[in-house]
Amino acid sequence: MEYVLILLSGVLFWFKSNSKILFGLNWSPWEWWLYTGLISNYMSLYAWWGLMSKYDVWFATAVWVLLTTTAEVILNCTYFEFNYIKLIGVVLCIIGTFIASL
């Protein structure tokens, strides 16, 4: 469940960051907080504390970085342009997460 919440919050944060470019959505910070802030904060905190109850802080951080980076690279490649260097970065994150789990 935590992994899904991390991915959902990562996707939500990515769309919040790129909504003006992609959709022309020009909300004020107050509107962003009102419409998406509470749900994204609860998803992130619930996922973080779920990871922390299962793993130590280092592995939980490695999993968080791996999932959010993967989601961001997939969305960047989908909406903007594909880049092999970003793909290599995700592979390195996967290797780093594997090393952190040892």
C-alpha positions, 0 to 999 in steps of 0.5 A: 500500500505504501508503494502505491501511495508513494507513486500517487503522490509523486505523480501528483507532485509532478503534475502540480509542477508541470500543470502550467506548461502542459495544461495552462493551469495557472492556480495560485499557491492557495488554490494548489494547497486547497485542492491538492495539498491536504490529500498529497500531504496525508498520502506522503506521510502515511506512506513514509511512516508505513515504510519506516515501520517496516524498514530503517530510515536508509532503506525507506529513503532509498525506496522513496527516491527510487519510486518517485524518480522512476515516476518522474522519468516516465512522466517526463519521457511521456510528456516531453522527450525521451532521454537515455541519460535519464534512463541510466539514472533510473537504473543507477537508482535501482542498483543503489536501492539494491545495495541499500537493502543489503 
